[in-house]
Amino acid sequence: MVSLDILPAETLLTIAQYLGGAYLRGRVDRTLLFRNWHSVTQSVVWEDVGLSIGNLEGLLVAPNDIQKFIRSRVKHLLISGSCFVPPESEHRTDDYHITQSDRLETCYKAKLRAQNIARNTELCRSFTLFSNSLPQMSKLKTFHLELFSGSAIYTETDNIWTPTLRKLITSLPRTITNLTIDKFGQTSKYVAKGKNPHAVCHVLKQDVLPALKHLRLRSHCVCPELFDIARIGIHSNLETMALALNANDPLLEIVHHTRCCTEPQQPSQRLYLQVLEAAEKAVPVCFPKLRTLRVLSFDIRDLTFYSNDVVSGEKRGLPSGVGWDNWDLDLESGGPVEETPDEEAYLGDGEVEDGDDDGEGAGLDGIELLPETTLTINIHDVS
């Protein structure tokens, strides 16, 4: 029988890629068969990495040599998880609500709000620390950030997440070609005051767009300045873009609305129309290779998410259960929808609108961006 150790490195690499990083990392001895095999597998094991929030916090306290080893090999990175503190698991009956005073309920909500603010502040510190190491990921091509809030209580943490996301985006290496920022949840309609309200939009158009081929953005705030022709310049690499202005929260069965950076009090209908108008002007001037620019929104009249492709001019219903960032979705199954005149467009302007899980398009669960061999890094969560 021919021994594997006589095979050339190219053949060993093909075998390792076929086995996949998840299998190779399942047991240490799978990468220790012989020296050349171990050397080849290390480049496969750490190419695609998936981190939970706990994994990320664990990585940040890992020895420096381990962090450096991982950073030097990652090509596709996914970070996902919740940024809220779940409410205490109490079985509250009708008798409870009758016997407990409003004061106790107010105290409970205040406590939960304080816990969520503390947790979000802690997470922002962790992401800021992580951002400092991002420039060292010289092989990074794909970055997918997926954070969600399952809390029904407003915590007004928008103002701490905006500078955190700005820091994260500006720290990405220039090798990045595929970016997803998915940070949705309640918005507090905060006023940025002296801080730059365009922080996220500004760094996206100036620091990241020139190198990107694919961009997906679903955030608590955005504005038409993202498509300002006079400032963004020409981005000849961008091929696809998705901008979601609403998000379904399956845990709470509600729909969250993105707010305008400079005018958080304005109705979501107005933001939607402004973004569409700005995008329609920018596409032929600034994005010569753009094939798709989807602006996704939620119509509360028929409880349906719609995808408006600025490039093709088509507006279609998003099929139920299809992720907002899924480029492989078959919009034909959703069928074309009649264009609603601008003056009649109605997207709702309440902070939280009730969704309908049974309504078509009500489910808007994100899909994995990374290949099937995406790994979950084997670092213990910080407890």
C-alpha positions in Angstrom: 0.0 0.0 0.0 1.4 3.4 -1.0 2.1 5.7 2.0 0.5 9.2 2.0 3.8 10.8 3.0 5.2 10.4 -0.5 2.4 12.5 -2.1 3.2 16.0 -3.2 1.9 19.0 -1.2 -0.6 19.9 -3.8 -2.3 16.5 -3.6 -2.3 16.6 0.2 -3.9 20.0 0.1 -6.7 18.7 -2.2 -7.3 15.8 0.2 -7.4 18.2 3.2 -9.8 20.5 1.5 -12.1 17.6 0.7 -12.1 16.4 4.3 -12.8 19.9 5.5 -11.7 21.9 8.5 -14.5 20.7 10.7 -13.5 17.1 10.3 -9.8 17.8 10.8 -10.3 19.8 13.9 -12.6 17.2 15.4 -9.6 15.3 16.7 -6.0 16.4 17.1 -4.5 13.2 15.7 -6.2 13.8 12.4 -3.7 16.4 11.6 -0.6 14.6 13.1 -0.2 11.7 10.6 3.1 13.0 9.4 5.0 16.3 9.1 3.9 17.4 5.6 0.3 16.5 6.3 0.3 18.6 9.5 1.8 21.5 7.6 -0.8 21.3 4.9 -3.8 20.9 7.1 -3.0 24.0 9.2 -3.9 26.2 6.2 -7.2 24.4 5.8 -8.2 24.2 9.4 -8.2 27.9 10.0 -9.4 29.3 6.7 -13.1 29.4 7.6 -13.9 30.4 11.2 -17.2 30.9 12.9 -17.2 32.6 16.3 -20.1 32.9 18.8 -20.0 35.9 21.1 -18.6 33.7 23.9 -16.0 32.3 21.5 -14.9 35.8 20.6 -14.5 36.8 24.2 -12.6 33.6 24.8 -10.3 34.3 21.9 -9.5 37.8 23.2 -8.1 36.3 26.4 -6.2 33.5 24.7 -2.4 33.5 24.7 -1.0 36.0 22.1 0.8 33.3 20.1 -2.6 31.5 19.6 -4.3 34.7 18.5 -1.5 35.5 16.1 -1.5 32.0 14.7 -5.3 32.2 14.0 -5.2 35.7 12.6 -2.5 34.8 10.1 -4.6 32.1 8.5 -8.3 33.2 8.5 -9.8 33.9 5.1 -13.5 33.8 6.0 -14.8 35.0 9.4 -18.2 34.9 10.9 -19.2 36.4 14.2 -22.7 35.9 15.4 -24.8 36.0 18.6 -27.1 37.9 20.8 -26.3 41.2 22.5 -29.0 41.2 25.1 -29.6 39.7 28.5 -32.5 37.3 28.5 -35.3 38.0 31.0 -35.5 35.8 34.1 -37.3 32.6 33.4 -40.3 33.0 35.6 -43.6 31.3 35.1 -45.9 34.3 35.6 -49.6 33.4 35.7 -52.6 35.7 35.6 -52.6 35.7 39.4 -49.1 37.1 39.4 -50.1 40.0 37.3 -53.1 40.7 39.5 -51.3 40.5 42.8 -48.0 42.3 41.8 -48.0 46.1 41.8 -47.1 48.3 38.9 -44.1 49.4 40.9 -42.6 45.9 41.0 -43.1 45.6 37.3 -41.4 48.9 36.7 -38.5 47.9 38.9 -38.2 44.6 37.0 -38.0 46.4 33.7 -35.5 49.0 35.0 -33.3 46.2 36.2 -33.4 44.4 32.9 -32.8 47.6 31.0 -29.7 48.3 33.2 -28.4 44.8 32.6 -28.8 45.1 28.9 -27.0 48.4 28.8 -24.2 46.9 30.9 -24.0 43.9 28.6 -23.9 46.0 25.4 -21.2 48.3 26.9 -19.2 45.2 27.7 -19.6 43.8 24.2 -18.6 47.1 22.6 -15.4 47.0 24.6 -14.7 43.5 23.3 -15.4 44.4 19.7 -13.2 47.5 20.0 -10.4 45.3 21.4 -11.0 42.8 18.6 -10.9 45.6 16.0 -7.3 46.4 17.0 -6.2 43.0 15.7 -8.2 43.0 12.4 -5.5 44.7 10.4 -3.3 41.7 11.1 -5.6 39.4 9.3 -3.8 39.8 6.0 -5.6 37.0 4.3 -9.2 37.9 5.3 -11.6 38.0 2.3 -15.0 37.6 3.9 -16.3 39.2 7.1 -19.8 38.5 8.4 -21.1 40.2 11.6 -24.5 39.0 12.7 -25.7 40.5 16.0 -29.3 40.5 17.2 -31.3 41.8 20.1 -34.2 39.7 21.5 -35.2 42.2 24.2 -38.6 43.9 24.1 -37.3 46.7 26.3 -35.6 49.8 24.8 -32.1 50.2 26.1 -30.9 53.2 24.1 -27.6 51.5 23.2 -27.5 52.8 19.6 -25.1 55.6 20.6 -22.5 53.1 21.8 -22.8 50.7 18.9 -22.4 53.4 16.2 -18.7 54.2 17.1 -18.0 50.5 17.8 -19.2 49.6 14.3 -17.2 52.5 12.8 -14.1 51.2 14.5 -14.7 47.7 13.3 -15.2 48.7 9.7 -12.2 51.1 9.5 -10.0 48.3 11.0 -10.9 45.7 8.3 -7.9 44.8 6.1 -8.0 46.1 2.5 -8.0 42.5 1.4 -11.7 42.3 2.2 -14.0 41.8 -0.8 -17.2 40.4 0.9 -18.8 42.3 3.9 -22.0 41.7 5.8 -22.9 44.0 8.8 -26.1 42.7 10.3 -26.9 44.5 13.6 -30.6 44.8 14.2 -32.8 45.4 17.2 -34.8 48.1 18.8 -33.8 51.7 18.0 -34.2 54.5 20.5 -34.4 57.4 18.0 -31.4 58.9 19.8 -29.9 62.2 18.7 -26.2 62.0 18.0 -25.5 65.5 19.3 -21.9 66.4 18.8 -20.9 62.9 17.6 -20.8 62.2 13.9 -24.2 60.8 13.0 -23.0 59.5 9.7 -20.2 57.5 11.3 -21.1 54.1 9.8 -22.2 55.4 6.4 -19.2 57.6 6.1 -16.6 54.9 6.7 -18.4 52.4 4.5 -18.3 54.7 1.4 -14.8 56.0 2.1 -12.8 53.1 3.6 -14.5 49.8 2.5 -16.6 50.3 -0.7 -13.5 50.8 -3.0 -12.3 47.2 -2.4 -15.7 45.4 -2.0 -17.4 43.1 -4.5 -20.3 42.3 -2.2 -22.0 44.3 0.5 -24.9 43.4 2.8 -26.0 46.0 5.4 -28.8 45.8 8.0 -28.1 48.2 10.8 -30.0 50.4 13.3 -29.2 53.5 11.4 -28.4 54.4 7.8 -29.0 57.4 5.6 -29.1 58.4 1.9 -25.6 59.9 2.2 -24.4 56.3 1.6 -25.2 57.0 -2.1 -24.0 60.7 -2.2 -22.6 61.0 -5.7 -20.5 64.0 -4.9 -18.7 62.2 -2.1 -18.5 58.5 -2.7 -16.6 58.5 -6.0 -16.6 55.6 -8.5 -16.5 52.1 -7.1 -15.6 49.8 -10.0 -15.5 46.6 -8.0 -18.9 46.4 -6.3 -21.1 43.8 -8.0 -23.9 43.2 -5.5 -25.4 45.1 -2.6 -28.3 44.5 -0.2 -29.6 47.2 2.1 -32.4 46.1 4.6 -34.4 48.9 6.2 -36.5 46.6 8.3 -35.9 43.4 10.1 -38.2 40.7 11.5 -37.4 39.5 15.0 -38.6 35.9 15.2 -38.1 35.8 19.0 -40.4 38.7 19.7 -42.6 38.5 16.7 -42.1 42.1 15.9 -40.5 44.2 13.1 -37.6 46.6 13.7 -37.2 49.8 11.7 -33.9 51.3 10.6 -33.6 55.0 11.5 -32.1 57.8 9.5 -28.6 58.9 10.9 -29.4 62.6 11.1 -33.2 62.5 11.6 -34.0 59.5 13.8 -37.5 60.9 14.4 -38.6 60.8 10.8 -40.9 58.1 9.6 -39.4 55.0 8.0 -41.5 55.6 4.9 -39.6 58.8 4.2 -36.2 57.1 4.7 -37.1 54.3 2.3 -38.1 56.8 -0.4 -35.0 58.9 0.2 -32.6 55.9 0.0 -34.3 54.7 -3.2 -34.0 58.1 -4.9 -30.3 58.5 -3.9 -29.5 54.9 -5.0 -31.2 55.4 -8.4 -29.0 58.4 -9.1 -25.8 56.8 -7.9 -26.0 53.5 -9.7 -25.2 54.6 -13.3 -22.6 57.1 -12.1 -20.7 55.4 -9.3 -21.2 51.6 -9.7 -20.3 50.5 -13.3 -20.2 46.8 -12.5 -23.2 46.6 -10.1 -25.5 43.8 -11.1 -27.9 44.0 -8.1 -28.8 46.6 -5.5 -31.6 45.4 -3.4 -33.4 47.7 -0.9 -35.5 45.6 1.4 -38.5 47.0 3.3 -41.6 45.9 5.2 -45.1 46.9 4.2 -47.4 46.7 7.3 -50.5 46.8 5.2 -50.0 43.2 3.9 -47.3 42.2 6.4 -44.8 41.4 3.6 -41.2 42.1 3.0 -40.4 43.5 -0.4 -37.1 43.5 -2.4 -36.7 46.6 -4.7 -33.9 46.0 -7.1 -32.6 49.5 -8.1 -30.6 48.1 -11.0 -33.4 46.2 -12.7 -36.2 48.3 -11.4 -38.2 45.3 -10.2 -40.0 45.2 -6.9 -41.0 41.7 -5.7 -42.3 40.1 -2.5 -39.6 38.2 -0.6 -40.7 34.6 -0.3 -41.4 33.4 3.2 -38.4 31.9 5.0 -35.9 33.4 2.6 -33.0 35.3 4.2 -32.7 39.0 3.4 -29.0 38.5 2.4 -29.6 35.4 0.2 -28.5 36.1 -3.3 -29.7 32.7 -4.5 -33.3 33.3 -3.7 -35.8 32.7 -6.4 -37.8 35.9 -6.5 -39.9 34.6 -9.3 -41.7 32.4 -6.8 -42.7 35.6 -5.0 -44.2 37.0 -8.2 -44.0 40.6 -9.3 -45.9 43.2 -7.3 -47.5 46.4 -8.5 -45.4 49.5 -7.9 -47.1 51.7 -5.3 -46.9 55.4 -6.1 -44.5 57.3 -3.9 -47.2 59.3 -2.3 -49.1 56.2 -1.4 -46.2 54.1 -0.1 -46.8 53.0 3.5 -44.1 51.3 5.5 -45.1 52.4 9.0 -43.3 54.8 11.4 -43.9 53.2 14.8 -40.8 52.2 16.7 -42.1 48.6 16.8 -44.7 47.1 14.5 -46.5 43.8 15.1 -45.5 41.2 12.6 -47.4 38.2 11.4 -45.6 34.9 11.3 -48.2 33.5 9.0 -48.0 36.3 6.5 -46.0 35.7 3.4 -42.4 37.0 3.8 -42.8 37.4 7.6 -39.9 35.2 8.3 -36.6 37.0 7.6 -34.0 34.7 9.1 -30.4 35.3 7.9 -28.5 32.6 6.1 -24.9 31.5 6.6 -22.5 33.4 4.4 -19.6 31.1 4.8 -19.1 27.7 3.1 -20.5 24.5 4.5 -17.2 23.8 6.1 -17.4 26.9 8.4 -15.8 26.1 11.7 -16.7 26.9 15.2 -13.5 27.7 16.9 -12.6 25.5 19.8 -12.1 28.1 22.5 -14.1 28.0 25.7 -16.7 30.6 26.2 -16.0 33.2 28.9 -18.4 32.7 31.8 
